Amino acid sequence: MRTELTIVASAHRSPRITARGGLSARLTGPDTVHLIGTAATPLGGDDMTIDIVVGVGARLTVRSVAASIALPSSSSRDSRSRWSFAVEEGGVLVFDPEPMIVASDAEHDTTSTLRFASSASVRFRERVQIGRVGEAAGRWRGTMHSDVDGRPHLRHRVELGFGTVGNDVISAPMALSSSVVYPDVRGPETGPSWVRMPLAAGGSLSTSTGRRLDTLALGL
C-alpha cells in the first residue's frame, strides 16, 4: 500500500490535512492533530510518505490515537516510512506520537528529515518497541537528518532488533526512546542506559534504550 499524508499549519487558520492510503489525521484542538490509522499499515511492502509543514509563527502538536504496528505480509517483511518536517521562522512543533511496534519478523525503515529556522522551537520524540510479548525477530532502522537555517544540525542513525550490531549476548536492547529538542540550554547528562547530548548547532539529542519501553527514562 502507498500512503501519503500532508499536514500544513498556518498562524491564522486551522491546520490543513490531505491524506490517502492507510494513515490520516484529525484536528483535535486549535493547533493539535492526532494521527489515525485507516487501514492495517505498515505491512510488508508498504511505503508511507508524511509531510508536515509549520508556517511562519504557527504552532502544531502532532500525536496519535494508538501505537503503529509493523507486520510482515505474505510476500515481504520490509516496510518504509519517510517523514519530512519543515518549521519556518517563529514556528513551534511538538511531535510525540505513540510508539512503533515492530511485530513478528517484520523489518521497518524510518527516515525523518527535519528542517527548521533558528527562531523556531522543536520537540521531536520517537519511540520504538521490537516485538510484542514473546517476540524478538523484528528489526527497525531509524535515520534522522536535521538542519537549522539550511546548515547541518544532526545526522543520526539507530538500529534495533534481530541481526543488528547491538543485538548480541551481552546486550540486546529492544526498545528505544529518542528526542530532539531545540532550543535547549541544558548540559550533558548520562545514566546507565540513557544520554542527553548538547548539539554544536544548538538543542539536544536524548536517547534511552532497554528491553521494554515502560522501563526507559522517557522524560529526558
Backbone as ProteinMPNN parsed JSONL, in Angstrom:
{"seq_chain_A": "MRTELTIVASAHRSPRITARGGLSARLTGPDTVHLIGTAATPLGGDDMTIDIVVGVGARLTVRSVAASIALPSSSSRDSRSRWSFAVEEGGVLVFDPEPMIVASDAEHDTTSTLRFASSASVRFRERVQIGRVGEAAGRWRGTMHSDVDGRPHLRHRVELGFGTVGNDVISAPMALSSSVVYPDVRGPETGPSWVRMPLAAGGSLSTSTGRRLDTLALGL", "coords_chain_A": {"N_chain_A": [[0.839, -1.194, 0.0], [0.442, 2.227, -0.765], [0.906, 5.092, 1.053], [0.086, 8.448, 1.681], [0.421, 11.462, 3.403], [-0.264, 14.778, 4.273], [0.262, 17.567, 6.302], [-0.401, 20.866, 6.998], [0.328, 23.645, 8.827], [-0.771, 26.88, 9.687], [-0.421, 30.288, 10.811], [-2.815, 31.708, 11.066], [-5.042, 30.145, 10.653], [-6.78, 26.979, 10.919], [-4.972, 23.835, 10.962], [-4.351, 22.292, 7.791], [-5.244, 19.275, 6.22], [-4.41, 16.606, 4.152], [-4.904, 13.386, 2.807], [-4.224, 10.02, 1.783], [-4.551, 6.496, 1.503], [-3.325, 4.381, 4.136], [-3.137, 5.962, 6.434], [-4.369, 8.699, 8.233], [-5.413, 11.898, 9.561], [-6.759, 13.827, 12.268], [-8.182, 16.873, 13.347], [-7.857, 17.835, 16.623], [-7.734, 19.872, 18.38], [-7.189, 23.458, 18.602], [-4.573, 23.786, 17.611], [-3.709, 21.214, 17.374], [-3.18, 17.939, 16.168], [-4.203, 14.618, 15.66], [-2.856, 11.569, 14.614], [-4.348, 8.964, 12.72], [-4.97, 5.613, 12.074], [-6.25, 4.249, 9.106], [-6.294, 1.908, 7.815], [-4.763, -1.36, 7.925], [-1.55, -0.813, 8.363], [1.937, -0.1, 8.768], [2.382, -2.777, 6.497], [4.379, -5.514, 5.192], [6.067, -4.426, 2.322], [4.722, -2.025, 2.163], [4.714, 1.55, 1.715], [5.189, 4.615, 3.155], [4.634, 8.08, 3.12], [5.024, 11.055, 4.733], [4.39, 14.419, 5.126], [5.003, 17.31, 6.926], [4.319, 20.606, 7.636], [5.078, 23.58, 9.244], [4.115, 26.765, 9.319], [5.219, 30.25, 9.156], [5.367, 31.591, 12.341], [3.419, 29.826, 13.241], [1.834, 27.197, 15.209], [2.022, 23.766, 16.046], [0.965, 20.671, 17.236], [1.551, 17.272, 17.088], [0.18, 14.2, 17.584], [-0.781, 10.745, 18.233], [-3.529, 8.413, 18.012], [-3.146, 5.818, 18.728], [-0.715, 3.152, 19.068], [1.514, 2.337, 16.335], [1.73, -0.578, 14.317], [4.044, -2.543, 12.812], [3.985, -5.099, 10.476], [4.811, -8.23, 8.88], [4.051, -9.055, 5.448], [2.496, -11.474, 3.232], [4.291, -11.599, 1.205], [6.514, -10.023, 1.734], [8.83, -8.749, 4.185], [9.633, -6.207, 4.619], [9.02, -2.767, 5.239], [8.456, 0.79, 4.795], [8.805, 4.114, 6.04], [8.67, 7.559, 5.44], [9.356, 10.565, 6.767], [8.891, 14.008, 6.653], [9.695, 17.16, 7.861], [9.099, 20.602, 8.164], [9.808, 23.625, 9.638], [9.069, 26.879, 9.899], [10.131, 30.364, 10.318], [9.843, 31.355, 13.664], [8.028, 29.36, 14.17], [6.403, 26.629, 15.958], [6.818, 23.325, 16.806], [5.597, 20.331, 18.097], [6.151, 17.022, 18.206], [4.988, 13.981, 18.953], [4.109, 11.087, 18.782], [2.379, 7.945, 19.523], [4.111, 4.8, 20.248], [6.051, 2.95, 17.756], [5.53, -0.371, 17.01], [7.328, -3.13, 16.185], [6.442, -5.989, 14.919], [6.357, -9.641, 14.996], [8.414, -11.009, 12.474], [8.924, -8.679, 11.122], [10.483, -6.007, 9.245], [11.24, -2.689, 9.546], [11.839, 0.473, 8.148], [12.629, 3.71, 8.979], [12.829, 7.048, 8.001], [13.563, 10.279, 8.937], [13.358, 13.634, 8.163], [14.227, 16.744, 9.146], [13.785, 20.126, 8.982], [14.422, 23.348, 10.039], [13.95, 26.771, 11.14], [16.259, 28.949, 12.855], [14.933, 30.482, 14.68], [12.809, 28.982, 15.396], [10.942, 26.554, 17.398], [11.337, 23.272, 18.523], [10.207, 20.095, 19.456], [10.775, 16.851, 19.301], [9.914, 13.518, 19.305], [10.485, 10.038, 19.108], [9.431, 6.689, 19.569], [10.157, 3.262, 19.908], [9.405, -0.193, 19.839], [10.639, -3.406, 19.732], [8.936, -6.189, 18.866], [6.02, -7.883, 20.127], [4.674, -9.378, 23.127], [6.822, -11.999, 23.876], [7.998, -12.009, 21.368], [10.861, -11.565, 19.236], [12.052, -11.21, 16.798], [11.904, -9.102, 15.055], [12.992, -6.107, 13.272], [14.293, -2.796, 13.259], [15.145, 0.219, 11.652], [16.308, 3.443, 12.006], [16.691, 6.702, 10.763], [17.819, 9.978, 11.152], [17.891, 13.171, 9.813], [18.703, 16.389, 10.397], [18.41, 19.858, 9.921], [19.309, 23.251, 10.534], [18.449, 26.464, 9.675], [19.287, 25.827, 7.102], [21.739, 24.627, 7.466], [23.772, 21.82, 8.51], [22.543, 20.093, 11.324], [22.044, 17.721, 12.768], [22.98, 14.362, 12.268], [21.94, 11.192, 12.419], [21.711, 7.763, 13.234], [20.082, 4.761, 14.067], [19.807, 1.315, 14.905], [17.722, -1.382, 15.765], [17.023, -4.618, 17.152], [16.725, -7.983, 15.762], [19.664, -9.274, 14.351], [21.053, -6.869, 14.202], [23.903, -4.697, 14.895], [24.112, -4.098, 17.629], [22.748, -6.141, 18.842], [23.356, -8.674, 20.729], [24.83, -11.303, 22.785], [25.616, -10.023, 25.051], [24.279, -7.582, 25.32], [21.062, -6.703, 24.319], [19.229, -4.492, 23.314], [15.789, -3.765, 22.973], [14.027, -1.745, 22.846], [13.467, 1.739, 22.3], [13.701, 5.176, 23.057], [13.843, 8.308, 21.658], [14.787, 11.686, 21.464], [14.716, 14.929, 20.039], [15.415, 18.175, 20.894], [14.915, 21.616, 20.509], [15.128, 25.077, 21.006], [17.639, 24.194, 23.482], [19.153, 24.558, 26.488], [20.283, 22.96, 28.374], [22.889, 21.042, 29.909], [25.151, 18.237, 29.194], [24.128, 14.933, 30.162], [24.117, 11.731, 31.707], [23.072, 8.298, 32.106], [22.732, 4.844, 33.218], [21.63, 3.626, 30.898], [20.959, 5.662, 29.195], [21.276, 8.898, 27.609], [21.831, 12.402, 27.373], [22.724, 14.734, 25.022], [24.183, 17.789, 24.285], [23.979, 19.642, 21.225], [26.165, 20.879, 18.665], [25.154, 22.917, 17.051], [23.136, 23.895, 18.559], [20.411, 23.068, 20.792], [19.44, 19.66, 21.682], [20.12, 16.1, 21.731], [18.563, 13.254, 22.917], [18.725, 9.924, 24.037], [17.385, 6.772, 24.97], [17.643, 3.401, 25.869], [16.545, -0.035, 26.15], [15.026, -3.102, 27.38], [12.246, -2.944, 27.372], [9.752, -0.509, 26.578], [8.37, 0.61, 28.732], [10.197, 0.697, 30.751], [12.055, 2.613, 30.261], [13.959, 5.711, 30.489], [11.986, 8.132, 29.952], [11.519, 10.818, 30.178], [13.454, 12.661, 29.355]], "CA_chain_A": [[0.0, 0.0, 0.0], [1.114, 3.521, -0.793], [0.222, 6.048, 1.925], [0.602, 9.816, 1.646], [-0.261, 12.359, 4.338], [0.322, 16.112, 4.371], [-0.335, 18.463, 7.298], [0.164, 22.208, 6.876], [-0.161, 24.539, 9.879], [-0.56, 28.307, 9.451], [-0.637, 31.078, 12.026], [-4.119, 32.359, 11.136], [-6.136, 29.227, 10.355], [-6.573, 25.622, 11.412], [-4.135, 23.017, 10.087], [-4.962, 21.651, 6.637], [-4.848, 17.872, 6.175], [-4.764, 15.808, 2.98], [-4.43, 12.029, 3.075], [-4.721, 8.858, 1.058], [-3.881, 5.291, 1.956], [-3.64, 3.791, 5.426], [-2.941, 6.87, 7.562], [-4.992, 10.01, 8.107], [-5.249, 12.719, 10.759], [-7.934, 14.587, 12.658], [-7.946, 18.044, 14.187], [-8.402, 17.584, 17.957], [-7.588, 21.113, 19.127], [-6.877, 24.56, 17.682], [-3.261, 23.578, 16.988], [-3.337, 19.829, 17.663], [-3.641, 16.936, 15.216], [-3.919, 13.229, 16.019], [-2.762, 10.62, 13.516], [-5.335, 7.892, 12.831], [-4.859, 4.57, 11.065], [-7.485, 3.94, 8.387], [-6.113, 0.547, 7.314], [-3.616, -2.022, 8.551], [-0.291, -0.382, 7.76], [2.642, -0.648, 7.607], [2.634, -4.187, 6.24], [5.49, -5.718, 4.287], [5.851, -3.846, 1.01], [4.084, -0.705, 2.25], [5.562, 2.741, 1.652], [4.455, 5.737, 3.73], [5.282, 9.384, 2.997], [4.309, 12.034, 5.547], [4.983, 15.755, 5.067], [4.427, 18.202, 7.93], [4.844, 21.956, 7.466], [4.637, 24.579, 10.219], [4.422, 28.038, 8.697], [5.764, 31.352, 9.956], [4.605, 31.934, 13.534], [2.363, 28.847, 13.531], [2.076, 26.179, 16.226], [1.42, 22.479, 15.709], [1.27, 19.487, 18.038], [1.145, 16.051, 16.396], [0.172, 12.989, 18.405], [-1.53, 9.688, 17.557], [-4.541, 7.82, 18.882], [-2.716, 4.475, 19.124], [0.577, 2.731, 18.535], [1.576, 1.751, 14.996], [2.275, -1.933, 14.344], [4.611, -3.015, 11.553], [3.825, -6.542, 10.337], [5.173, -8.752, 7.561], [2.971, -9.53, 4.585], [2.774, -12.804, 2.691], [5.337, -11.522, 0.185], [7.652, -9.184, 2.123], [8.941, -8.334, 5.587], [10.138, -4.834, 4.67], [8.155, -1.611, 5.004], [9.21, 2.034, 4.904], [8.101, 5.376, 6.275], [9.503, 8.737, 5.201], [8.758, 11.721, 7.428], [9.55, 15.272, 6.34], [9.195, 18.241, 8.707], [9.645, 21.936, 7.906], [9.299, 24.587, 10.623], [9.556, 28.179, 9.445], [10.514, 31.345, 11.335], [8.934, 31.524, 14.783], [7.103, 28.234, 14.287], [6.553, 25.726, 17.101], [6.403, 21.96, 16.501], [5.717, 19.244, 19.072], [5.835, 15.759, 17.537], [5.091, 12.969, 20.013], [3.118, 10.032, 18.574], [2.534, 6.691, 20.253], [5.263, 4.057, 19.722], [6.033, 1.989, 16.665], [5.784, -1.741, 17.443], [7.754, -3.955, 15.053], [5.969, -7.291, 15.377], [6.747, -10.847, 14.281], [9.752, -10.82, 11.9], [8.876, -7.511, 10.241], [11.605, -5.074, 9.213], [10.709, -1.374, 9.185], [12.854, 1.511, 7.974], [12.085, 5.054, 9.155], [13.712, 8.181, 7.739], [12.967, 11.556, 9.337], [14.108, 14.809, 7.727], [13.718, 17.889, 9.907], [14.409, 21.4, 8.608], [13.757, 24.397, 10.81], [14.636, 28.049, 11.297], [16.884, 29.108, 14.169], [13.952, 31.121, 15.568], [11.732, 28.026, 15.649], [11.024, 25.686, 18.577], [11.038, 21.909, 18.102], [10.305, 18.955, 20.374], [10.525, 15.708, 18.426], [10.21, 12.267, 20.0], [10.008, 8.776, 18.549], [9.583, 5.536, 20.446], [10.088, 2.017, 19.146], [9.496, -1.444, 20.586], [10.759, -4.598, 18.903], [8.192, -7.355, 19.306], [5.002, -7.99, 21.151], [5.109, -10.309, 24.176], [7.38, -13.247, 23.385], [8.573, -11.871, 20.033], [12.172, -10.907, 19.232], [12.643, -11.401, 15.475], [11.749, -7.907, 14.233], [14.151, -5.225, 13.107], [13.936, -1.409, 12.935], [16.241, 1.129, 11.327], [15.845, 4.823, 12.045], [17.666, 7.703, 10.334], [17.396, 11.36, 11.355], [18.671, 14.268, 9.248], [18.151, 17.644, 10.898], [19.129, 21.062, 9.505], [18.812, 24.52, 11.06], [18.804, 27.545, 8.742], [19.96, 25.261, 5.943], [23.039, 24.052, 7.827], [23.626, 20.556, 9.229], [22.3, 20.153, 12.761], [22.184, 16.382, 13.333], [22.912, 13.172, 11.429], [21.848, 10.173, 13.466], [21.127, 6.501, 12.768], [19.974, 3.737, 15.108], [19.174, 0.059, 14.516], [17.304, -2.232, 16.873], [16.405, -5.889, 16.851], [17.432, -9.17, 15.306], [20.661, -9.111, 13.308], [21.74, -5.579, 14.233], [25.212, -4.727, 15.545], [23.97, -4.059, 19.082], [21.95, -7.267, 19.32], [24.27, -9.776, 20.98], [24.586, -11.991, 24.047], [25.92, -9.119, 26.159], [23.198, -6.607, 25.43], [20.171, -6.746, 23.162], [18.123, -3.56, 23.536], [14.634, -3.974, 22.107], [13.166, -0.565, 22.929], [14.189, 2.999, 22.151], [13.06, 6.487, 23.067], [14.817, 9.275, 21.159], [14.192, 13.022, 21.418], [15.466, 16.11, 19.623], [14.811, 19.381, 21.468], [15.578, 22.85, 20.078], [16.438, 25.198, 21.652], [17.796, 23.508, 24.765], [20.406, 25.042, 27.082], [20.761, 22.011, 29.372], [24.168, 20.414, 29.633], [25.113, 16.787, 29.012], [23.799, 14.111, 31.324], [24.081, 10.323, 31.328], [22.667, 7.283, 33.059], [23.176, 3.512, 32.794], [21.175, 3.268, 29.549], [20.427, 6.847, 28.529], [22.202, 10.019, 27.5], [21.405, 13.647, 26.737], [23.921, 15.351, 24.457], [24.012, 19.065, 23.577], [24.445, 19.639, 19.844], [27.003, 22.041, 18.387], [24.344, 23.973, 16.441], [22.049, 24.224, 19.476], [19.476, 21.99, 21.076], [19.991, 18.44, 22.261], [19.641, 14.771, 21.363], [18.493, 12.337, 24.055], [18.33, 8.565, 23.691], [17.294, 5.807, 26.06], [17.391, 2.069, 25.331], [16.312, -1.075, 27.141], [14.251, -4.236, 26.886], [10.843, -2.568, 27.185], [9.528, 0.933, 26.627], [7.883, 1.084, 30.032], [11.313, 0.779, 31.702], [13.019, 3.608, 29.798], [13.927, 7.078, 31.017], [11.282, 8.792, 28.86], [11.305, 12.243, 30.418], [14.696, 13.407, 29.128]], "C_chain_A": [[0.878, 1.249, 0.0], [0.285, 4.506, 0.025], [0.898, 7.402, 1.818], [-0.249, 10.69, 2.558], [0.486, 13.68, 4.382], [-0.46, 16.931, 5.386], [0.373, 19.802, 7.189], [-0.484, 23.106, 7.916], [0.202, 25.973, 9.532], [-0.954, 29.084, 10.693], [-2.079, 31.547, 12.169], [-5.274, 31.462, 10.708], [-5.799, 27.852, 10.908], [-5.671, 24.844, 10.456], [-4.941, 22.365, 8.969], [-4.379, 20.254, 6.481], [-5.306, 17.261, 4.856], [-4.144, 14.426, 3.156], [-5.007, 11.046, 2.068], [-3.908, 7.647, 1.502], [-4.272, 4.928, 3.375], [-3.462, 4.679, 6.631], [-3.609, 8.199, 7.256], [-4.743, 10.774, 9.399], [-6.536, 13.482, 11.009], [-7.512, 15.747, 13.545], [-8.629, 17.824, 15.525], [-8.249, 18.78, 18.883], [-7.223, 22.205, 18.154], [-5.564, 24.369, 16.931], [-2.784, 22.143, 17.152], [-3.98, 18.876, 16.666], [-3.264, 15.564, 15.76], [-3.902, 12.369, 14.762], [-3.691, 9.445, 13.778], [-5.09, 6.88, 11.719], [-6.207, 4.289, 10.428], [-7.433, 2.567, 7.736], [-4.907, -0.045, 8.022], [-2.349, -1.66, 7.785], [0.634, 0.114, 8.865], [2.732, -2.173, 7.62], [3.832, -4.301, 5.303], [5.164, -5.225, 2.889], [5.237, -2.47, 1.024], [5.123, 0.411, 2.25], [4.73, 3.93, 2.1], [5.279, 7.013, 3.592], [4.44, 10.412, 3.73], [5.075, 13.348, 5.509], [4.247, 16.663, 6.043], [5.123, 19.55, 7.821], [4.231, 22.869, 8.52], [5.086, 25.935, 9.686], [4.945, 29.073, 9.671], [4.827, 31.668, 11.119], [3.51, 30.962, 13.917], [2.805, 27.881, 14.624], [1.379, 24.893, 15.792], [1.913, 21.408, 16.669], [0.713, 18.273, 17.307], [1.291, 14.876, 17.349], [-0.54, 11.896, 17.613], [-2.478, 9.032, 18.544], [-4.12, 6.445, 19.382], [-1.332, 4.202, 18.561], [0.424, 2.242, 17.1], [2.222, 0.375, 15.097], [2.746, -2.304, 12.949], [4.557, -4.536, 11.538], [4.339, -6.993, 8.975], [3.919, -9.078, 6.762], [3.343, -10.914, 4.06], [3.945, -12.797, 1.718], [6.584, -10.754, 0.616], [7.632, -8.916, 3.618], [9.218, -6.847, 5.72], [9.039, -3.81, 4.412], [8.957, -0.35, 5.301], [8.281, 3.186, 5.26], [9.101, 6.513, 6.138], [8.769, 9.946, 5.768], [9.575, 12.965, 7.087], [8.883, 16.388, 7.136], [9.886, 19.538, 8.302], [8.99, 22.905, 8.877], [9.916, 25.942, 10.291], [9.75, 29.136, 10.619], [9.43, 31.499, 12.411], [7.932, 30.408, 14.965], [7.42, 27.355, 15.484], [5.996, 24.362, 16.701], [6.642, 21.058, 17.7], [5.257, 17.978, 18.359], [6.057, 14.632, 18.53], [4.013, 11.903, 19.834], [3.346, 8.844, 19.499], [3.614, 5.838, 19.567], [4.966, 3.286, 18.437], [6.392, 0.622, 17.228], [6.139, -2.561, 16.205], [7.519, -5.406, 15.444], [6.452, -8.421, 14.469], [8.172, -10.672, 13.746], [9.763, -9.672, 10.898], [10.169, -6.713, 10.328], [11.073, -3.732, 8.718], [11.835, -0.353, 9.174], [12.179, 2.876, 8.05], [13.164, 6.086, 8.851], [12.974, 9.462, 8.079], [13.897, 12.682, 8.914], [13.465, 16.037, 8.347], [14.501, 19.136, 9.516], [13.68, 22.516, 9.336], [14.622, 25.646, 10.88], [15.216, 28.153, 12.7], [15.952, 29.785, 15.162], [12.79, 30.201, 15.906], [11.971, 27.28, 16.958], [10.549, 24.298, 18.169], [11.195, 20.957, 19.28], [9.841, 17.731, 19.589], [10.876, 14.43, 19.178], [9.677, 11.083, 19.207], [10.347, 7.646, 19.512], [9.338, 4.266, 19.639], [10.2, 0.842, 20.102], [9.603, -2.586, 19.587], [9.965, -5.722, 19.554], [7.059, -7.082, 20.269], [5.502, -9.005, 22.182], [5.599, -11.613, 23.541], [8.0, -13.184, 22.006], [9.92, -11.152, 20.101], [12.832, -10.958, 17.864], [12.55, -10.169, 14.59], [13.016, -7.067, 14.185], [13.658, -3.843, 12.685], [15.204, -0.621, 12.663], [15.68, 2.541, 11.284], [16.963, 5.789, 11.695], [17.071, 9.084, 10.512], [18.397, 12.301, 10.697], [17.995, 15.558, 9.664], [19.042, 18.801, 10.463], [18.485, 22.284, 10.144], [19.345, 25.641, 10.175], [19.622, 27.029, 7.563], [21.317, 24.651, 6.211], [22.843, 22.768, 8.623], [23.502, 20.766, 10.738], [22.544, 18.797, 13.409], [22.103, 15.354, 12.214], [22.996, 11.984, 12.374], [21.178, 8.927, 12.9], [21.174, 5.479, 13.896], [19.331, 2.494, 14.495], [18.87, -0.746, 15.766], [16.841, -3.574, 16.338], [17.334, -6.928, 16.266], [18.413, -8.835, 14.186], [21.388, -7.789, 13.297], [23.033, -5.691, 15.039], [25.08, -4.806, 17.061], [23.2, -5.213, 19.678], [22.854, -8.479, 19.489], [23.987, -10.36, 22.352], [24.86, -11.097, 25.245], [24.773, -8.15, 26.394], [22.369, -6.65, 24.161], [18.999, -5.809, 23.405], [17.026, -3.758, 22.505], [13.686, -2.787, 22.115], [14.026, 0.687, 22.893], [13.235, 4.164, 22.333], [14.13, 7.5, 22.686], [14.139, 10.619, 20.979], [15.198, 14.043, 20.905], [14.715, 17.328, 20.146], [15.621, 20.59, 21.014], [14.642, 24.018, 20.346], [16.463, 24.432, 22.968], [19.156, 23.898, 25.341], [20.945, 24.088, 28.144], [22.08, 21.381, 28.932], [24.029, 18.922, 29.443], [24.776, 16.075, 30.313], [23.672, 12.669, 30.857], [23.568, 9.473, 32.471], [23.102, 5.93, 32.538], [22.78, 3.157, 31.362], [20.569, 4.459, 28.814], [21.469, 7.958, 28.52], [21.464, 11.213, 26.909], [22.657, 14.388, 26.304], [23.568, 16.693, 23.825], [24.602, 18.964, 22.17], [25.168, 20.945, 19.53], [26.204, 23.209, 17.818], [23.151, 24.364, 17.308], [21.092, 23.07, 19.655], [20.177, 20.759, 21.618], [19.382, 17.211, 21.606], [19.68, 13.905, 22.606], [18.065, 10.967, 23.55], [18.334, 7.7, 24.938], [16.941, 4.458, 25.453], [17.205, 1.071, 26.462], [15.529, -2.215, 26.524], [12.815, -3.85, 26.57], [10.691, -1.063, 27.326], [9.141, 1.414, 28.011], [8.975, 1.126, 31.096], [12.29, 1.897, 31.354], [12.868, 4.924, 30.532], [13.327, 7.965, 29.936], [11.212, 10.294, 29.017], [12.526, 13.105, 30.189], [14.426, 14.715, 28.404]], "O_chain_A": [[1.908, 1.312, 0.671], [-0.889, 4.732, -0.266], [2.125, 7.502, 1.859], [-1.478, 10.664, 2.495], [1.71, 13.709, 4.51], [-1.689, 16.985, 5.341], [1.599, 19.872, 7.275], [-1.698, 23.311, 7.897], [1.331, 26.26, 9.134], [-1.724, 28.601, 11.524], [-2.534, 31.768, 13.291], [-6.368, 31.953, 10.429], [-4.666, 27.597, 11.316], [-5.613, 25.158, 9.268], [-6.076, 21.939, 9.179], [-3.168, 20.065, 6.594], [-6.473, 17.39, 4.486], [-3.002, 14.303, 3.598], [-6.12, 11.214, 1.571], [-2.728, 7.762, 1.833], [-5.415, 5.138, 3.78], [-3.617, 4.211, 7.759], [-3.445, 8.758, 6.172], [-3.95, 10.344, 10.235], [-7.305, 13.75, 10.087], [-6.614, 15.624, 14.378], [-9.846, 17.644, 15.575], [-8.604, 18.699, 20.059], [-6.969, 21.921, 16.984], [-5.45, 24.739, 15.762], [-1.584, 21.878, 17.078], [-5.167, 18.986, 16.358], [-2.156, 15.363, 16.257], [-4.82, 12.431, 13.944], [-3.814, 8.981, 14.912], [-5.011, 7.252, 10.549], [-7.201, 4.111, 11.132], [-8.425, 2.113, 7.166], [-4.124, 0.674, 8.643], [-2.117, -2.155, 6.683], [0.148, 0.705, 9.83], [3.108, -2.777, 8.624], [4.253, -3.316, 4.696], [4.118, -5.56, 2.332], [5.225, -1.796, -0.006], [6.248, 0.241, 2.717], [3.693, 4.228, 1.508], [6.469, 7.032, 3.905], [3.276, 10.622, 3.391], [6.265, 13.389, 5.822], [3.022, 16.776, 5.998], [6.348, 19.639, 7.9], [3.01, 22.924, 8.67], [6.282, 26.22, 9.611], [5.095, 28.804, 10.863], [3.651, 31.972, 10.919], [2.738, 31.242, 14.834], [3.993, 27.761, 14.924], [0.28, 24.929, 15.239], [3.114, 21.255, 16.89], [-0.464, 18.249, 16.947], [2.378, 14.595, 17.854], [-0.868, 12.098, 16.444], [-2.267, 9.085, 19.756], [-4.677, 5.951, 20.363], [-0.842, 4.924, 17.693], [-0.648, 1.791, 16.695], [3.156, 0.181, 15.875], [1.949, -2.373, 12.013], [5.026, -5.189, 12.47], [4.308, -6.222, 8.016], [2.859, -9.343, 7.329], [4.392, -11.456, 4.41], [4.528, -13.842, 1.431], [7.61, -10.823, -0.061], [6.571, -8.86, 4.241], [9.059, -6.278, 6.8], [8.234, -3.96, 3.493], [9.993, -0.398, 5.963], [7.126, 3.227, 4.837], [10.221, 6.445, 6.645], [7.688, 10.302, 5.3], [10.799, 12.97, 7.217], [7.663, 16.547, 7.095], [11.102, 19.573, 8.119], [7.764, 23.0, 8.936], [11.129, 26.126, 10.39], [9.555, 28.759, 11.775], [8.262, 31.741, 12.107], [7.065, 30.498, 15.834], [8.551, 27.33, 15.969], [4.836, 24.255, 16.303], [7.742, 21.019, 18.253], [4.099, 17.878, 17.953], [7.195, 14.355, 18.91], [3.093, 11.82, 20.648], [4.374, 8.751, 20.17], [3.99, 6.12, 18.429], [3.817, 3.014, 18.09], [7.44, 0.466, 17.854], [5.334, -2.669, 15.28], [8.295, -5.986, 16.204], [6.891, -8.196, 13.342], [9.053, -10.233, 14.486], [10.528, -9.693, 9.934], [10.862, -6.736, 11.345], [10.527, -3.638, 7.619], [12.674, -0.321, 10.074], [11.266, 3.166, 7.278], [14.274, 6.01, 9.376], [11.881, 9.706, 7.568], [15.078, 12.687, 9.261], [12.296, 16.33, 8.098], [15.718, 19.201, 9.692], [12.456, 22.617, 9.257], [15.84, 25.598, 10.708], [14.719, 27.517, 13.63], [16.159, 29.674, 16.371], [11.878, 30.601, 16.629], [13.047, 27.36, 17.55], [9.496, 24.152, 17.548], [12.187, 21.007, 20.008], [8.663, 17.599, 19.259], [12.007, 14.272, 19.638], [8.558, 11.119, 18.696], [11.387, 7.644, 20.169], [8.436, 4.204, 18.804], [10.983, 0.868, 21.051], [8.762, -2.722, 18.699], [10.284, -6.157, 20.661], [7.124, -6.183, 21.107], [6.65, -9.443, 22.104], [4.881, -12.246, 22.767], [8.486, -14.199, 21.507], [10.107, -10.247, 20.914], [14.044, -10.772, 17.762], [13.068, -10.183, 13.474], [13.966, -7.28, 14.938], [12.74, -3.717, 11.874], [16.208, -0.776, 13.357], [14.689, 2.802, 10.602], [18.056, 5.713, 12.258], [15.949, 9.341, 10.076], [19.594, 12.245, 10.977], [16.837, 15.794, 9.321], [20.263, 18.748, 10.61], [17.263, 22.349, 10.282], [20.551, 25.749, 9.955], [20.535, 27.703, 7.085], [21.985, 24.199, 5.281], [21.851, 22.636, 9.34], [24.264, 21.523, 11.34], [23.17, 18.714, 14.466], [21.263, 15.461, 11.32], [24.006, 11.791, 13.05], [20.191, 9.025, 12.171], [22.182, 5.351, 14.59], [18.425, 2.6, 13.668], [19.664, -0.784, 16.706], [16.332, -3.669, 15.222], [18.556, -6.777, 16.272], [18.049, -8.196, 13.199], [22.268, -7.589, 12.461], [23.235, -6.658, 15.775], [25.855, -5.507, 17.711], [23.011, -5.268, 20.893], [23.099, -9.223, 18.539], [23.025, -9.968, 23.013], [24.386, -11.38, 26.345], [24.353, -7.93, 27.53], [22.91, -6.635, 23.056], [17.889, -6.268, 23.675], [17.297, -3.903, 21.312], [12.647, -2.821, 21.456], [15.155, 0.702, 23.383], [12.111, 4.149, 21.833], [15.192, 7.553, 23.305], [13.049, 10.699, 20.413], [16.37, 14.028, 21.281], [13.526, 17.496, 19.877], [16.848, 20.602, 21.116], [13.475, 23.967, 19.957], [15.414, 24.067, 23.5], [20.191, 23.6, 24.746], [21.971, 24.381, 28.759], [22.343, 21.214, 27.741], [22.923, 18.385, 29.518], [25.092, 16.545, 31.406], [23.187, 12.404, 29.757], [23.618, 9.863, 33.637], [23.78, 5.861, 31.513], [23.525, 2.454, 30.678], [19.754, 4.28, 27.909], [22.412, 7.959, 29.312], [20.587, 11.06, 26.059], [23.548, 14.643, 27.115], [22.737, 16.74, 22.918], [25.604, 18.281, 21.956], [24.821, 21.996, 20.069], [26.537, 24.366, 18.073], [22.257, 25.078, 16.853], [20.972, 22.202, 18.79], [21.356, 20.804, 21.968], [18.302, 17.258, 21.017], [20.708, 13.825, 23.278], [17.151, 10.858, 22.733], [19.161, 7.866, 25.834], [16.042, 4.37, 24.616], [17.649, 1.298, 27.588], [15.382, -2.295, 25.305], [12.227, -4.362, 25.618], [11.407, -0.423, 28.095], [9.537, 2.503, 28.424], [8.718, 1.543, 32.225], [13.26, 2.11, 32.081], [11.825, 5.226, 31.112], [14.053, 8.497, 29.096], [10.87, 10.988, 28.06], [12.631, 14.183, 30.773], [15.357, 15.473, 28.13]]}, "name": "protein", "num_of_chains": 1, "seq": "MRTELTIVASAHRSPRITARGGLSARLTGPDTVHLIGTAATPLGGDDMTIDIVVGVGARLTVRSVAASIALPSSSSRDSRSRWSFAVEEGGVLVFDPEPMIVASDAEHDTTSTLRFASSASVRFRERVQIGRVGEAAGRWRGTMHSDVDGRPHLRHRVELGFGTVGNDVISAPMALSSSVVYPDVRGPETGPSWVRMPLAAGGSLSTSTGRRLDTLALGL"}
